[in-house]
Protein backbone atom coordinates (compact mmCIF):
# COMPACT_ATOMS: atom_id res chain seq x y z
CA UNK A 1 0.00 0.00 0.00
CA UNK A 2 2.79 2.47 0.87
CA UNK A 3 4.51 1.90 -2.47
CA UNK A 4 1.23 2.35 -4.34
CA UNK A 5 0.65 5.68 -2.59
CA UNK A 6 4.05 6.77 -3.93
CA UNK A 7 3.13 5.64 -7.46
CA UNK A 8 5.53 2.69 -7.40
CA UNK A 9 4.38 -0.59 -8.94
CA UNK A 10 5.63 -3.62 -7.00
CA UNK A 11 5.99 -6.88 -8.95
CA UNK A 12 3.96 -9.73 -7.50
CA UNK A 13 6.59 -12.43 -6.92
CA UNK A 14 9.92 -12.40 -5.11
CA UNK A 15 12.10 -13.06 -8.15
CA UNK A 16 10.51 -10.22 -10.15
CA UNK A 17 10.89 -7.89 -7.14
CA UNK A 18 14.57 -8.88 -6.92
CA UNK A 19 15.02 -8.14 -10.63
CA UNK A 20 13.28 -4.74 -10.32
CA UNK A 21 15.16 -3.62 -7.21
CA UNK A 22 18.21 -1.37 -7.08
CA UNK A 23 20.66 -3.63 -5.27
CA UNK A 24 22.24 -2.37 -2.05
CA UNK A 25 25.36 -3.81 -0.41
CA UNK A 26 24.54 -5.90 2.66
CA UNK A 27 25.04 -3.76 5.74
CA UNK A 28 23.87 -0.58 3.98
CA UNK A 29 20.18 -1.45 3.99
CA UNK A 30 17.74 0.97 5.63
CA UNK A 31 14.18 0.57 6.93
CA UNK A 32 11.91 -0.14 3.99
CA UNK A 33 14.58 -1.93 1.95
CA UNK A 34 14.04 -5.54 0.97
CA UNK A 35 15.95 -8.74 1.71
CA UNK A 36 15.74 -11.45 -0.97
CA UNK A 37 16.17 -15.14 -0.22
CA UNK A 38 16.77 -18.19 -2.44
CA UNK A 39 18.29 -21.66 -2.21
CA UNK A 40 20.79 -23.53 -4.35
CA UNK A 41 21.05 -20.91 -7.09
CA UNK A 42 17.28 -20.84 -7.66
CA UNK A 43 15.38 -17.59 -8.28
CA UNK A 44 14.46 -15.53 -5.21
CA UNK A 45 11.46 -17.12 -3.51
CA UNK A 46 11.04 -15.06 -0.34
CA UNK A 47 11.25 -11.39 0.66
CA UNK A 48 11.71 -9.75 4.06
CA UNK A 49 11.28 -6.06 4.84
CA UNK A 50 14.13 -4.31 6.66
CA UNK A 51 13.02 -2.38 9.76
CA UNK A 52 16.48 -1.37 11.05
CA UNK A 53 19.05 -2.65 13.55
CA UNK A 54 19.38 -5.96 11.68
CA UNK A 55 15.67 -6.70 12.13
CA UNK A 56 13.15 -7.56 9.44
CA UNK A 57 9.45 -8.19 9.01
CA UNK A 58 8.83 -11.66 7.68
CA UNK A 59 5.56 -13.21 6.53
CA UNK A 60 6.50 -16.71 7.55
CA UNK A 61 4.24 -19.33 5.98
CA UNK A 62 5.06 -21.90 8.66
CA UNK A 63 4.17 -19.49 11.49
CA UNK A 64 1.04 -18.32 9.69
CA UNK A 65 1.65 -14.67 10.58
CA UNK A 66 3.91 -11.70 10.04
CA UNK A 67 6.70 -11.57 12.59
CA UNK A 68 9.61 -9.29 13.38
CA UNK A 69 13.00 -10.72 14.14
CA UNK A 70 16.70 -10.61 13.40
CA UNK A 71 18.33 -11.91 10.25
CA UNK A 72 19.13 -15.33 11.70
CA UNK A 73 22.14 -17.43 10.67
CA UNK A 74 19.76 -19.71 8.73
CA UNK A 75 18.32 -16.72 6.85
CA UNK A 76 21.77 -15.29 6.11
CA UNK A 77 22.71 -18.60 4.44
CA UNK A 78 19.93 -18.05 1.87
CA UNK A 79 20.23 -14.26 1.49
CA UNK A 80 20.88 -13.45 -2.18
CA UNK A 81 20.61 -9.68 -2.00
CA UNK A 82 19.28 -6.50 -0.49
CA UNK A 83 17.51 -3.90 -2.55
CA UNK A 84 15.14 -0.99 -2.84
CA UNK A 85 12.16 -0.37 -5.08
CA UNK A 86 12.29 3.38 -4.35
CA UNK A 87 13.21 5.86 -7.09
CA UNK A 88 16.94 6.50 -7.52
CA UNK A 89 19.08 9.59 -7.81
CA UNK A 90 20.97 10.10 -11.09
CA UNK A 91 23.87 8.27 -9.41
CA UNK A 92 21.67 5.18 -8.94
CA UNK A 93 21.22 5.59 -5.17
CA UNK A 94 17.70 4.93 -3.80
CA UNK A 95 16.02 8.06 -2.42
CA UNK A 96 14.96 6.65 0.90
CA UNK A 97 13.17 9.81 1.98
CA UNK A 98 10.53 9.08 -0.65
CA UNK A 99 11.38 12.01 -2.92
CA UNK A 100 12.15 11.43 -6.57
CA UNK A 101 15.42 13.34 -6.39
CA UNK A 102 17.89 14.71 -3.89
CA UNK A 103 17.17 18.29 -4.86
Secondary structure, DSSP 4 states (H G I P E B T S, - for coil): -HHHHTT----SSHHHHHHHSEEE-TT---TT-EEEE-STTPPP-EEEEEEETTEEEEEETTTTEEEEEE--HHHHHHEEEEEE-S-B-TTS-B-TTS-SS--
